Amino acid sequence: MFPGIDQRALKQAMKKMGIKEEVIEASEVIIKCKDKELIIKNPKVSKVNMMGQETLQISGEIHEKELSIFSEEDIKTIMEQAKCSREEAVNALKKENDIAAAILSLTG
């Protein structure tokens, strides 16, 4: 946990202060946000209980994945109406942030 510090002494001090630490074996941690997901690969997860308050400490390789607010059906509708490729439909949606505006931008 802390380099150069006697781990046994640290655990004893934590125990005296009422702090309990539990290592959680995990293969992946996913944090879901409104517009993205944070994916933590090869995580090291510790659950710390300090005076009844539980806290998780997570470290590892963090990857971000953007989430679309538009459905696959929305994209297909634009592709059909504007007679365009999927990539063009997605780009128009990202730019316009509205289905009707995306169709108009591709057809007009």
N, C-alpha and C positions, 0 to 999 in steps of 0.2 A: 504494500500500500504506500508506505513512505520509505524511500531509499535511505539507508544509513541509520534507521531507527530500529531498535530491537523489537521485533514483531510481537514477541511474547509479552514484553512490558507494555506495549501499546494495547494489546488485547486486555490485559489486566486493568489498565487505566480506563479503558472503555467500559469494562464490566462494572467498575466502581462507580462510574458516572451514570450507570443504567442504560448504556448504549449497547444494543444487540445488533450484530451484523450477520446476515445470511447470504451466502453466495447462491445465485440462481443459475442453473445450467440452461442456457438458451442457445439456439442455433441462429435465430434472426429476431430482430425487434422491429416492428413497424409502428410508426407514429403517424396517424392520419390527421391531416389539417384540412382546411376548407378547400384549398386549391392545389395541394400537393401531398405526397407521402414521403416521409423520411424513413429509409430502409437502412437498418444498421446490421451489417454482416459481421460474423465472428464476434459477437458482443461479449463483453465481460459485464455481468449484471450483479449488483449487490443491493440487497434490501437492508436498510438501516432503520431500526426502531429506536427513537430517542424520546423518552418520556411520553410514549403513546403515539407519537407522530411518526408515521412510516414514510420513508423516502426511498426512491430508487436512484441508483447511480449507474449510468450506462456509458460504456466507451466501446469503440469499435470503428469499423470502416463505414462511413456515412455516405449514402447515395440518395439523391433526390429524384422523385418521379412526379412530373406535373400531371394534374388531373384535369380533364376537360369538363366544363359545365354543360356541354352539349352532348346529346345522346347519339348513338349510331344511326338512329332513325332520322334525326335532324340532318346529319351529314348526307344520308341517302336521299332525303327530300331535296336538298340543294343540288346534289349531283343530277337527279332526274330533271328538276326544273331548269337548271342552267346548262344541262348537257355538258358537264365538265368531269374531270377526273376527281378522285377522292382527295388527292393532295391539294388541288385547286380549291375544293370545297372547304377543307379544313383551314387552309390559309385565309380564305375569305371570312370564315367564321371568327378566326382569331383577330383579324383586322377590324371587322365590323361589329363583332360581339352581338349580332342579331341575325336571325335566320333570313328574314325578308330583305334586310339591307345587304346580306351576303349574296342573295340571289340577284338583286338589282345590280350590285357591283360587277357581277360576272356576266350579266346579260346586257347591261346598258353601257 
